[in-house]
C-alpha cells in the first residue's frame, strides 16, 4: 500500500476502503502502531484495544469483500473518551486513578452504534478525571497525566476530552468521540485545531456514559472536518429506550444541505470576551463569512448566563457524585484542588438550583427567538488559545473568565461546531464556533462546511506527524 | 445590616457549615481556596437573584405521574 491514510478524512478513507485500495486490517494496524508509538508523547491514550480492533477489522474486511457495506464508517478506526462503557475486559476509568481497573459488562449505546456502523474501536482516550467536574484549575488533572498539545508540547490539549482532541490532531485516529457538559468538546477542538461537534441535548444516547450533569451532558465527535462530524453523528444519533432523555426527532446527515446566503449573527460584545489571537482570527474569519452570507449583530437580554449554568452544574455534579465526595474518595484524585473543591458544592440550596432551572427556561425561549432572525450565531470557540502546562488557566466554571456562547449553547442544549480559524503568533490553533437552533445540526454543519470550503486551516497538521 | 454585609455573612456561614461538616478533611493551607470557591458560589447566587421571576415561570422539569403500562 503506497497511500498514507494518516490525516485523511473519513469520507476519503471510506472511498478507499470501498474500492479496496486500503484494507481495514492494514488501516487498523497503522493507527494501532501510531497510538503505541506516538500516543504516549501526548498522554492521549488510556487503553489500546489491539485484539478487539483487529477482530473487528478482520470482520469488516470479510464483509466488504463479500459486498456488504455498513455505511461510510465501515472499516474506519476510532477512539472513544474513556467515560464510555466498554465490555470485554476493556477498562473504563473516567480519567480517575481509583477507577483504573474498573470494567463494565456492557457497551455504551454510542459504542454499540459505532460497532453496528462498522467502525473499529482502537483506543480508549484520556480525559480529565471525572470530566472536570471536581473543580480542576490546571491541566494535570488525570491519572494519565496532563493532556499535551501536539502543536506545542508545553501547552495543554484542553479538557475534558483531552485525548480525543490530541489524538485526532496528531493523526492517531481518524475520529474520536468526546463529551461536553460545558466546553469539553469545543475546548479541545479549539486548542488542538480540529473540528468538534456538540449535538443537541438528547440527540445522542448517554446510556453507558459517565454522568456529570443529567440535564447538560452531550456526546459528540471530534474529526478533521465538519463533513466527517456529520457522518459520525449520523451513525450515533437516535432515540434509545435506555436513555429516556433521547429525542424521538430523527437525524439524518445531509451533506448536500445548502443555504446561500447564510444569515450569520454575532452576539454583541461576545468577541470581546476572547483574548488577542482568538479575537483577531475571529475578525479575519468574518471576512470569509461575509462572502457566504449576511452578518448582523444580535443583542441578547442581560441575563447571568454563566452563573445559571454554573449553578446547575454545581448542584447536579454534587448530586451525581454525592457518595464519592461524602466517602472522601476525592482524596484519591490527581489534581490537588479536586480533592477539596467538590465539598464547597455540597451546600448548595435546592431553591437556588431551581431558580437556575427557571432562568434556564427564559434563556431557552430568548435564544430560540434569535434563531427566527439568524441561521447560526458565530463567535470565537473559546476565550483563549491552549494554556501552558503547569499553570492555572482561567475557567468559566470557576468564574474567572466569561464564556457566554458556551453557557448559552449548553444551557439551551443547542448544537455547536468548532472549526479551526487560524493560529496565534506562537503557532497555537484558534477556532470559530457556529451555534444553531435546537435539532438543526445540518445547518451548523453546513455553515462550518462552507467555511472550510473557503479556508485551509483544517488542512494544517503539526509538523513531523504526517 | 446592609445587603453586602448579608452576603459576607452568608459566605461566612456557609464556610462555617463546610468546615463543620468536612473540616477534618481540610488542611489549613486549603482554607483560602475554599473561601475563594465559596465566594464564587455566593457571587453566582447573587447574580441569579438579580433577575426577577414570576411564580408562574416554571422550570423545564414537569412532573408526570408514572404508570408502568404507559
Contacts between the chains, C-beta under 8 A, distances in Angstrom:
chain1	res1	chain2	res2	distance
A	135	B	37	6.8
A	303	B	51	6.3
A	304	B	44	7.9
A	304	B	47	3.7
A	304	B	48	6.2
A	304	B	50	6.8
A	304	B	51	6.7
A	307	B	43	7.6
A	307	B	44	4.5
A	307	B	47	3.9
A	307	B	48	5.7
A	308	B	48	6.7
A	310	B	40	7.7
A	310	B	44	5.2
A	311	B	44	5.4
A	311	B	45	7.5
A	311	B	48	6.1
A	314	B	41	6.9
A	314	B	44	7.6
A	328	B	25	6.1
A	331	B	25	7.3
A	337	B	33	6.6
A	340	B	25	6.9
A	340	B	26	5.9
A	340	B	30	5.0
A	340	B	33	7.1
A	340	B	34	6.6
A	341	B	33	7.1
A	341	B	34	7.8
A	341	B	37	5.4
A	343	B	18	6.0
A	343	B	21	7.7
A	343	B	22	4.8
A	343	B	25	7.2
A	343	B	26	7.9
A	343	B	34	7.6
A	344	B	18	6.3
A	344	B	34	6.1
A	344	B	37	4.1
A	344	B	38	5.4
A	344	B	41	6.3
A	345	B	41	7.4
A	346	B	18	7.7
A	346	B	21	7.3
A	346	B	22	7.6
A	347	B	14	5.6
A	347	B	17	5.3
A	347	B	18	6.1
A	347	B	21	7.5
A	348	B	41	7.0
A	352	B	45	5.5
A	352	B	48	6.5
A	354	B	59	6.2
A	355	B	48	5.2
A	355	B	49	7.3
A	355	B	53	7.0
A	356	B	48	5.9
A	357	B	59	3.6
A	357	B	60	6.7
A	357	B	61	6.3
A	358	B	53	5.5
A	358	B	57	5.3
A	358	B	58	6.7
A	358	B	59	4.8
A	359	B	48	6.4
A	359	B	51	6.0
A	359	B	53	7.0
A	360	B	59	6.9
A	360	B	60	6.8
A	361	B	57	6.8
A	361	B	58	7.0
A	361	B	59	6.0
A	361	B	60	5.4
A	362	B	51	7.6
A	362	B	53	7.9
A	362	B	57	7.1
A	364	B	60	7.3
A	398	B	37	7.7
A	398	B	40	6.2
A	399	B	40	4.4
A	399	B	43	6.5
A	399	B	44	7.0
